[in-house]
Amino acid sequence: MSSIWKTPIDLERLNTPTPTLNSLLDIRIEAAGDDWLSASMPVDERTHQPYGILHGGASVVLAETVGSIASYQCIDTSRYYCVGLDINANHLRAVRAGRVTAVAKAVHLGRTTHVWDIRLHDDAGNQTCISRLTMAIVPLKAE
């Protein structure tokens, strides 16, 4: 299979700390294949809800982060940028500690939209959340 990425995935560059939600939550891009990208996030006091389990919104943050970065890697960044258009999530299993990992795979890579299937799992490999992210591909300037 040929790669969907416009430029090779550079994990070091993608993990360079910047003052964003990603660094606040310690989201790390972990690995990539020809058609997938994975990222992980700790399950701790930063990402817990009041009952001591992973907050569903934190799962959505991780899903949108990995899907957004994946879309960005698929576009000509000299001509376009991408933004989240729609996201949904089904939370399947509670997680109390460790890290959750999200794997994003492209469902559709169109001219104006990308759709990503994102599966989250815990350290034991149990599926915890399924998300679908739609990204809008927007021209940098009117053409």
N, CA, C and O atoms as a DFTB+ gen file, in Angstrom:
572 C
 N C O
     1  1       0.844      -1.180       0.000
     2  2       0.000       0.000       0.000
     3  2       0.891       1.245       0.000
     4  3       1.919       1.286       0.676
     5  1       0.491       2.231      -0.748
     6  2       1.248       3.481      -0.746
     7  2       0.800       4.366       0.412
     8  3      -0.315       4.233       0.915
     9  1       1.661       5.245       0.817
    10  2       1.398       6.108       1.964
    11  2       0.417       7.229       1.607
    12  3       0.434       7.746       0.491
    13  1      -0.424       7.591       2.555
    14  2      -1.362       8.705       2.365
    15  2      -0.733      10.046       2.741
    16  3      -1.323      11.095       2.481
    17  1       0.447      10.028       3.343
    18  2       1.058      11.242       3.872
    19  2       1.732      12.056       2.766
    20  3       2.428      11.501       1.915
    21  1       1.519      13.377       2.783
    22  2       2.179      14.281       1.825
    23  2       3.673      14.401       2.115
    24  3       4.488      14.518       1.200
    25  1       4.016      14.370       3.393
    26  2       5.414      14.404       3.805
    27  2       5.620      13.274       4.811
    28  3       4.679      12.881       5.499
    29  1       6.828      12.756       4.902
    30  2       7.070      11.679       5.872
    31  2       6.726      12.122       7.303
    32  3       6.934      13.278       7.671
    33  1       6.210      11.208       8.081
    34  2       5.879      11.491       9.475
    35  2       7.169      11.625      10.268
    36  3       8.006      10.723      10.268
    37  1       7.321      12.759      10.944
    38  2       8.488      13.036      11.780
    39  2       7.995      13.105      13.230
    40  3       7.529      14.150      13.685
    41  1       8.101      11.990      13.945
    42  2       7.573      11.924      15.317
    43  2       8.224      12.947      16.234
    44  3       7.554      13.532      17.084
    45  1       9.514      13.165      16.071
    46  2      10.203      14.143      16.920
    47  2       9.620      15.543      16.733
    48  3       9.365      16.254      17.705
    49  1       9.414      15.928      15.477
    50  2       8.838      17.253      15.200
    51  2       7.401      17.345      15.730
    52  3       7.022      18.352      16.329
    53  1       6.610      16.299      15.509
    54  2       5.216      16.319      15.954
    55  2       5.101      16.351      17.474
    56  3       4.086      16.800      18.006
    57  1       6.122      15.886      18.172
    58  2       6.101      15.876      19.637
    59  2       6.878      17.025      20.264
    60  3       7.070      17.042      21.480
    61  1       7.329      17.986      19.461
    62  2       8.021      19.149      20.013
    63  2       7.045      19.924      20.891
    64  3       5.981      20.325      20.419
    65  1       7.387      20.141      22.156
    66  2       6.450      20.818      23.062
    67  2       6.093      22.226      22.586
    68  3       6.958      23.018      22.211
    69  1       4.810      22.506      22.614
    70  2       4.290      23.847      22.350
    71  2       3.248      24.131      23.422
    72  3       2.663      23.196      23.968
    73  1       3.005      25.394      23.734
    74  2       2.043      25.715      24.802
    75  2       0.593      25.555      24.319
    76  3      -0.102      26.538      24.062
    77  1       0.156      24.294      24.202
    78  2      -1.198      23.985      23.737
    79  2      -1.839      22.969      24.672
    80  3      -1.229      22.521      25.643
    81  1      -3.067      22.619      24.361
    82  2      -3.762      21.590      25.125
    83  2      -3.004      20.260      25.058
    84  3      -3.003      19.495      26.023
    85  1      -2.368      19.991      23.930
    86  2      -1.600      18.746      23.794
    87  2      -0.517      18.645      24.865
    88  3      -0.364      17.596      25.490
    89  1       0.231      19.714      25.081
    90  2       1.300      19.644      26.088
    91  2       0.714      19.633      27.499
    92  3       1.249      18.962      28.382
    93  1      -0.368      20.360      27.718
    94  2      -1.012      20.369      29.033
    95  2      -1.470      18.969      29.438
    96  3      -1.365      18.587      30.604
    97  1      -1.979      18.202      28.462
    98  2      -2.481      16.855      28.739
    99  2      -1.459      15.761      28.442
   100  3      -1.779      14.579      28.564
   101  1      -0.235      16.129      28.054
   102  2       0.825      15.177      27.728
   103  2       0.398      14.204      26.633
   104  3       0.612      12.996      26.742
   105  1      -0.212      14.746      25.571
   106  2      -0.573      13.937      24.409
   107  2       0.685      13.768      23.565
   108  3       1.366      14.739      23.236
   109  1       0.980      12.516      23.222
   110  2       2.180      12.192      22.444
   111  2       1.796      11.437      21.177
   112  3       0.996      10.502      21.217
   113  1       2.373      11.850      20.059
   114  2       2.228      11.075      18.835
   115  2       3.191       9.904      18.974
   116  3       4.390      10.106      19.169
   117  1       2.678       8.690      18.876
   118  2       3.465       7.502      19.196
   119  2       4.041       6.800      17.975
   120  3       5.206       6.402      17.981
   121  1       3.237       6.643      16.927
   122  2       3.685       5.842      15.787
   123  2       2.824       6.156      14.580
   124  3       1.760       6.767      14.690
   125  1       3.313       5.720      13.419
   126  2       2.568       5.911      12.176
   127  2       2.856       4.770      11.226
   128  3       3.934       4.176      11.252
   129  1       1.891       4.474      10.397
   130  2       2.053       3.520       9.306
   131  2       1.716       4.226       8.008
   132  3       1.594       5.451       7.986
   133  1       1.566       3.487       6.940
   134  2       1.253       4.094       5.649
   135  2      -0.099       4.793       5.635
   136  3      -0.303       5.738       4.873
   137  1      -1.027       4.333       6.478
   138  2      -2.379       4.904       6.449
   139  2      -2.980       5.100       7.843
   140  3      -4.200       5.180       7.982
   141  1      -2.146       5.175       8.863
   142  2      -2.649       5.377      10.227
   143  2      -1.643       6.170      11.058
   144  3      -0.448       6.214      10.765
   145  1      -2.179       6.795      12.109
   146  2      -1.371       7.563      13.050
   147  2      -1.902       7.276      14.440
   148  3      -3.114       7.199      14.642
   149  1      -0.994       7.115      15.410
   150  2      -1.451       6.875      16.780
   151  2      -0.878       7.915      17.734
   152  3       0.200       8.467      17.511
   153  1      -1.626       8.165      18.797
   154  2      -1.226       9.093      19.851
   155  2      -1.736       8.540      21.171
   156  3      -2.687       7.759      21.203
   157  1      -1.092       8.953      22.266
   158  2      -1.534       8.497      23.583
   159  2      -1.625       9.664      24.552
   160  3      -1.083      10.745      24.318
   161  1      -2.329       9.410      25.646
   162  2      -2.562      10.424      26.670
   163  2      -2.682       9.715      28.022
   164  3      -3.250       8.626      28.097
   165  1      -2.152      10.321      29.088
   166  2      -2.282       9.685      30.401
   167  2      -3.712       9.783      30.937
   168  3      -4.467      10.704      30.627
   169  1      -4.034       8.795      31.747
   170  2      -5.289       8.837      32.507
   171  2      -4.871       9.126      33.941
   172  3      -4.396       8.243      34.656
   173  1      -5.058      10.384      34.351
   174  2      -4.647      10.835      35.680
   175  2      -5.531      12.010      36.099
   176  3      -6.576      12.255      35.497
   177  1      -5.108      12.727      37.126
   178  2      -5.941      13.818      37.655
   179  2      -6.266      14.882      36.599
   180  3      -7.281      15.567      36.729
   181  1      -5.450      15.039      35.571
   182  2      -5.729      16.016      34.511
   183  2      -6.878      15.590      33.613
   184  3      -7.577      16.428      33.044
   185  1      -7.069      14.282      33.489
   186  2      -8.043      13.774      32.525
   187  2      -9.205      13.016      33.173
   188  3     -10.073      12.493      32.475
   189  1      -9.220      12.957      34.514
   190  2     -10.315      12.287      35.225
   191  2     -11.557      13.173      35.301
   192  3     -11.463      14.401      35.285
   193  1     -12.707      12.536      35.384
   194  2     -13.924      13.226      35.789
   195  2     -14.109      12.964      37.290
   196  3     -13.326      12.208      37.866
   197  1     -15.105      13.555      37.936
   198  2     -15.190      13.459      39.401
   199  2     -15.243      12.043      39.987
   200  3     -14.928      11.864      41.163
   201  1     -15.630      11.042      39.207
   202  2     -15.702       9.676      39.718
   203  2     -14.379       8.932      39.612
   204  3     -14.316       7.741      39.913
   205  1     -13.314       9.621      39.185
   206  2     -11.995       9.008      39.118
   207  2     -11.756       8.166      37.882
   208  3     -10.838       7.347      37.854
   209  1     -12.582       8.363      36.850
   210  2     -12.375       7.661      35.589
   211  2     -12.129       8.682      34.480
   212  3     -12.393       9.874      34.637
   213  1     -11.617       8.183      33.361
   214  2     -11.305       9.045      32.226
   215  2     -12.544       9.819      31.783
   216  3     -13.598       9.236      31.531
   217  1     -12.402      11.127      31.695
   218  2     -13.476      12.014      31.246
   219  2     -13.724      11.778      29.764
   220  3     -12.776      11.718      28.981
   221  1     -14.980      11.646      29.371
   222  2     -15.305      11.443      27.958
   223  2     -14.794      12.568      27.079
   224  3     -14.381      12.337      25.942
   225  1     -14.821      13.786      27.602
   226  2     -14.313      14.922      26.834
   227  2     -12.821      14.814      26.584
   228  3     -12.332      15.266      25.548
   229  1     -12.091      14.223      27.518
   230  2     -10.649      14.030      27.310
   231  2     -10.409      13.012      26.198
   232  3      -9.482      13.165      25.403
   233  1     -11.238      11.979      26.141
   234  2     -11.130      11.015      25.034
   235  2     -11.364      11.712      23.696
   236  3     -10.680      11.432      22.712
   237  1     -12.328      12.616      23.672
   238  2     -12.630      13.355      22.440
   239  2     -11.469      14.281      22.078
   240  3     -11.143      14.434      20.901
   241  1     -10.847      14.896      23.079
   242  2      -9.667      15.739      22.813
   243  2      -8.571      14.904      22.157
   244  3      -7.972      15.337      21.173
   245  1      -8.306      13.720      22.688
   246  2      -7.280      12.861      22.105
   247  2      -7.657      12.462      20.679
   248  3      -6.815      12.497      19.782
   249  1      -8.914      12.083      20.469
   250  2      -9.360      11.684      19.131
   251  2      -9.221      12.832      18.141
   252  3      -8.717      12.637      17.036
   253  1      -9.660      14.019      18.522
   254  2      -9.565      15.151      17.593
   255  2      -8.112      15.539      17.349
   256  3      -7.758      15.950      16.244
   257  1      -7.280      15.415      18.353
   258  2      -5.864      15.739      18.180
   259  2      -5.206      14.821      17.161
   260  3      -4.557      15.300      16.232
   261  1      -5.360      13.523      17.315
   262  2      -4.689      12.599      16.401
   263  2      -5.280      12.697      14.995
   264  3      -4.548      12.610      14.009
   265  1      -6.587      12.877      14.895
   266  2      -7.208      13.022      13.579
   267  2      -6.820      14.315      12.891
   268  3      -6.601      14.335      11.680
   269  1      -6.732      15.395      13.652
   270  2      -6.333      16.686      13.084
   271  2      -4.901      16.650      12.580
   272  3      -4.605      17.139      11.490
   273  1      -4.016      16.071      13.376
   274  2      -2.617      15.964      12.957
   275  2      -2.514      15.076      11.720
   276  3      -1.745      15.371      10.805
   277  1      -3.279      14.001      11.692
   278  2      -3.263      13.115      10.525
   279  2      -3.728      13.868       9.273
   280  3      -3.104      13.752       8.218
   281  1      -4.805      14.628       9.380
   282  2      -5.277      15.403       8.227
   283  2      -4.226      16.393       7.762
   284  3      -3.976      16.533       6.565
   285  1      -3.619      17.072       8.707
   286  2      -2.587      18.051       8.376
   287  2      -1.460      17.399       7.589
   288  3      -0.897      18.012       6.682
   289  1      -1.126      16.154       7.932
   290  2      -0.053      15.443       7.242
   291  2      -0.461      14.995       5.833
   292  3       0.382      14.555       5.051
   293  1      -1.756      15.109       5.513
   294  2      -2.264      14.669       4.210
   295  2      -2.488      15.816       3.228
   296  3      -2.867      15.570       2.083
   297  1      -2.266      17.051       3.643
   298  2      -2.578      18.185       2.778
   299  2      -1.323      18.944       2.364
   300  3      -0.262      18.804       2.971
   301  1      -1.470      19.742       1.327
   302  2      -0.420      20.659       0.899
   303  2      -0.547      21.896       1.785
   304  3      -1.400      22.750       1.545
   305  1       0.293      21.990       2.800
   306  2       0.165      23.064       3.798
   307  2       0.576      24.435       3.263
   308  3       0.392      25.445       3.942
   309  1       1.122      24.476       2.070
   310  2       1.402      25.778       1.457
   311  2       0.140      26.355       0.821
   312  3       0.101      27.534       0.471
   313  1      -0.899      25.517       0.671
   314  2      -2.148      25.960       0.034
   315  2      -3.381      25.820       0.923
   316  3      -4.378      26.512       0.716
   317  1      -3.319      24.923       1.917
   318  2      -4.510      24.621       2.719
   319  2      -4.175      24.527       4.206
   320  3      -3.020      24.357       4.597
   321  1      -5.215      24.644       5.011
   322  2      -5.144      24.269       6.420
   323  2      -6.387      23.441       6.705
   324  3      -7.298      23.395       5.879
   325  1      -6.437      22.795       7.845
   326  2      -7.594      21.956       8.144
   327  2      -8.088      22.248       9.558
   328  3      -7.315      22.554      10.466
   329  1      -9.406      22.142       9.705
   330  2     -10.047      22.378      11.001
   331  2     -11.135      21.330      11.215
   332  3     -11.725      20.818      10.264
   333  1     -11.382      21.027      12.475
   334  2     -12.436      20.083      12.805
   335  2     -13.798      20.635      12.420
   336  3     -14.113      21.792      12.699
   337  1     -14.606      19.795      11.775
   338  2     -15.948      20.173      11.351
   339  2     -17.006      19.468      12.197
   340  3     -18.029      20.056      12.547
   341  1     -16.746      18.200      12.521
   342  2     -17.699      17.421      13.311
   343  2     -16.949      16.275      13.978
   344  3     -16.033      15.693      13.396
   345  1     -17.349      15.962      15.200
   346  2     -16.777      14.799      15.886
   347  2     -17.865      14.163      16.740
   348  3     -18.707      14.853      17.315
   349  1     -17.832      12.840      16.812
   350  2     -18.705      12.134      17.749
   351  2     -17.896      11.035      18.404
   352  3     -16.825      10.661      17.926
   353  1     -18.417      10.529      19.497
   354  2     -17.698       9.492      20.231
   355  2     -18.674       8.602      20.976
   356  3     -19.665       9.069      21.536
   357  1     -18.378       7.323      20.971
   358  2     -19.085       6.358      21.796
   359  2     -18.092       5.845      22.829
   360  3     -17.064       5.264      22.482
   361  1     -18.408       6.063      24.090
   362  2     -17.536       5.656      25.190
   363  2     -17.947       4.245      25.614
   364  3     -19.093       4.019      26.003
   365  1     -17.017       3.304      25.541
   366  2     -17.335       1.887      25.701
   367  2     -16.904       1.289      27.028
   368  3     -17.538       0.355      27.519
   369  1     -15.834       1.813      27.615
   370  2     -15.274       1.201      28.814
   371  2     -14.568       2.276      29.638
   372  3     -13.882       3.141      29.094
   373  1     -14.744       2.208      30.947
   374  2     -14.089       3.162      31.845
   375  2     -12.609       2.808      31.990
   376  3     -12.217       1.642      31.949
   377  1     -11.804       3.856      32.161
   378  2     -10.368       3.691      32.421
   379  2     -10.029       4.539      33.635
   380  3     -10.444       5.695      33.711
   381  1      -9.283       3.990      34.588
   382  2      -8.931       4.717      35.807
   383  2      -7.491       5.197      35.848
   384  3      -7.192       6.196      36.502
   385  1      -6.592       4.500      35.159
   386  2      -5.167       4.844      35.229
   387  2      -4.456       4.337      33.987
   388  3      -5.030       3.611      33.175
   389  1      -3.190       4.733      33.852
   390  2      -2.376       4.295      32.720
   391  2      -2.420       5.311      31.596
   392  3      -2.487       6.516      31.840
   393  1      -2.381       4.829      30.375
   394  2      -2.490       5.683      29.191
   395  2      -3.551       5.089      28.282
   396  3      -3.761       3.877      28.255
   397  1      -4.208       5.953      27.547
   398  2      -5.077       5.507      26.460
   399  2      -4.387       5.873      25.156
   400  3      -3.735       6.911      25.048
   401  1      -4.543       5.010      24.181
   402  2      -3.935       5.216      22.869
   403  2      -5.041       5.293      21.831
   404  3      -5.985       4.503      21.851
   405  1      -4.915       6.249      20.929
   406  2      -5.876       6.430      19.840
   407  2      -5.179       6.150      18.520
   408  3      -4.058       6.603      18.287
   409  1      -5.851       5.399      17.660
   410  2      -5.334       5.112      16.322
   411  2      -6.330       5.668      15.312
   412  3      -7.498       5.279      15.295
   413  1      -5.855       6.580      14.474
   414  2      -6.690       7.211      13.446
   415  2      -6.400       6.577      12.100
   416  3      -5.245       6.448      11.694
   417  1      -7.472       6.179      11.406
   418  2      -7.362       5.645      10.048
   419  2      -8.323       6.419       9.156
   420  3      -9.462       6.694       9.533
   421  1      -7.847       6.758       7.983
   422  2      -8.677       7.527       7.052
   423  2      -9.825       6.680       6.523
   424  3      -9.639       5.527       6.135
   425  1     -11.015       7.273       6.514
   426  2     -12.181       6.680       5.877
   427  2     -12.372       7.335       4.508
   428  3     -12.744       6.681       3.533
   429  1     -12.107       8.649       4.460
   430  2     -12.294       9.426       3.223
   431  2     -11.286      10.577       3.218
   432  3     -11.197      11.332       4.186
   433  1     -10.536      10.708       2.139
   434  2      -9.607      11.821       1.968
   435  2      -9.997      12.563       0.697
   436  3      -9.452      12.320      -0.380
   437  1     -10.955      13.474       0.848
   438  2     -11.454      14.221      -0.295
   439  2     -10.767      15.563      -0.458
   440  3      -9.855      15.910       0.292
   441  1     -11.222      16.309      -1.452
   442  2     -10.639      17.619      -1.736
   443  2     -10.980      18.635      -0.658
   444  3     -10.147      19.475      -0.315
   445  1     -12.203      18.572      -0.114
   446  2     -12.643      19.575       0.874
   447  2     -12.922      19.001       2.258
   448  3     -13.090      19.756       3.216
   449  1     -12.974      17.679       2.374
   450  2     -13.191      17.056       3.687
   451  2     -12.365      15.784       3.821
   452  3     -12.062      15.105       2.840
   453  1     -12.017      15.490       5.048
   454  2     -11.408      14.217       5.421
   455  2     -12.284      13.629       6.529
   456  3     -12.792      14.362       7.377
   457  1     -12.458      12.319       6.518
   458  2     -13.185      11.633       7.587
   459  2     -12.257      10.568       8.158
   460  3     -11.659       9.784       7.421
   461  1     -12.148      10.553       9.495
   462  2     -11.252       9.642      10.203
   463  2     -12.035       8.760      11.164
   464  3     -12.929       9.236      11.865
   465  1     -11.701       7.487      11.196
   466  2     -12.184       6.542      12.195
   467  2     -11.084       6.448      13.242
   468  3      -9.936       6.141      12.921
   469  1     -11.438       6.711      14.486
   470  2     -10.433       6.753      15.556
   471  2     -10.873       5.808      16.669
   472  3     -11.964       5.942      17.222
   473  1     -10.010       4.856      16.984
   474  2     -10.290       3.857      18.019
   475  2      -9.334       4.066      19.180
   476  3      -8.121       4.140      18.987
   477  1      -9.878       4.161      20.382
   478  2      -9.071       4.315      21.589
   479  2      -9.066       3.003      22.361
   480  3     -10.078       2.304      22.430
   481  1      -7.909       2.678      22.944
   482  2      -7.815       1.500      23.796
   483  2      -6.920       1.793      25.001
   484  3      -6.098       2.710      24.974
   485  1      -7.097       0.997      26.054
   486  2      -6.297       1.166      27.269
   487  2      -5.010       0.356      27.166
   488  3      -4.747      -0.276      26.143
   489  1      -4.215       0.378      28.225
   490  2      -2.934      -0.331      28.226
   491  2      -3.077      -1.844      28.029
   492  3      -2.152      -2.498      27.547
   493  1      -4.223      -2.391      28.398
   494  2      -4.452      -3.834      28.247
   495  2      -5.006      -4.182      26.864
   496  3      -5.245      -5.352      26.563
   497  1      -5.209      -3.168      26.028
   498  2      -5.735      -3.411      24.693
   499  2      -7.240      -3.413      24.594
   500  3      -7.792      -3.685      23.528
   501  1      -7.924      -3.107      25.709
   502  2      -9.384      -3.054      25.695
   503  2      -9.861      -1.783      24.998
   504  3      -9.387      -0.687      25.299
   505  1     -10.794      -1.931      24.074
   506  2     -11.332      -0.765      23.375
   507  2     -12.150       0.073      24.353
   508  3     -13.020      -0.443      25.053
   509  1     -11.858       1.379      24.391
   510  2     -12.524       2.268      25.355
   511  2     -13.437       3.288      24.698
   512  3     -14.377       3.774      25.327
   513  1     -13.173       3.620      23.438
   514  2     -13.946       4.656      22.757
   515  2     -13.785       4.497      21.253
   516  3     -12.715       4.133      20.765
   517  1     -14.852       4.774      20.533
   518  2     -14.817       4.832      19.066
   519  2     -15.285       6.222      18.678
   520  3     -16.328       6.686      19.139
   521  1     -14.517       6.882      17.832
   522  2     -14.844       8.252      17.429
   523  2     -14.761       8.379      15.912
   524  3     -14.011       7.657      15.255
   525  1     -15.538       9.303      15.371
   526  2     -15.446       9.652      13.961
   527  2     -15.268      11.158      13.884
   528  3     -16.027      11.918      14.486
   529  1     -14.259      11.577      13.138
   530  2     -13.914      12.992      13.010
   531  2     -13.994      13.396      11.544
   532  3     -13.434      12.726      10.676
   533  1     -14.689      14.493      11.273
   534  2     -14.709      15.090       9.942
   535  2     -13.932      16.392       9.992
   536  3     -14.188      17.260      10.827
   537  1     -12.982      16.508       9.082
   538  2     -12.145      17.708       8.996
   539  2     -12.499      18.480       7.728
   540  3     -12.717      17.890       6.670
   541  1     -12.553      19.802       7.845
   542  2     -12.734      20.660       6.670
   543  2     -11.354      21.057       6.170
   544  3     -10.491      21.450       6.954
   545  1     -11.149      20.954       4.866
   546  2      -9.894      21.356       4.226
   547  2     -10.156      22.713       3.581
   548  3     -10.952      22.833       2.650
   549  1      -9.473      23.727       4.093
   550  2      -9.781      25.118       3.751
   551  2      -8.598      25.756       3.031
   552  3      -7.459      25.627       3.482
   553  1      -8.856      26.454       1.897
   554  2      -7.752      27.159       1.220
   555  2      -7.189      28.275       2.108
   556  3      -7.931      28.937       2.835
   557  1      -5.881      28.471       2.038
   558  2      -5.253      29.562       2.792
   559  2      -5.707      30.929       2.284
   560  3      -5.845      31.874       3.059
   561  1      -5.938      31.023       0.966
   562  2      -6.434      32.263       0.383
   563  2      -7.337      31.902      -0.786
   564  3      -7.270      30.795      -1.319
   565  1      -8.176      32.840      -1.176
   566  2      -9.083      32.592      -2.300
   567  2      -8.272      32.342      -3.565
   568  3      -7.324      33.065      -3.871
   569  1      -8.667      31.307      -4.286
   570  2      -7.938      30.962      -5.528
   571  2      -8.724      31.376      -6.733
   572  3      -8.278      31.171      -7.862
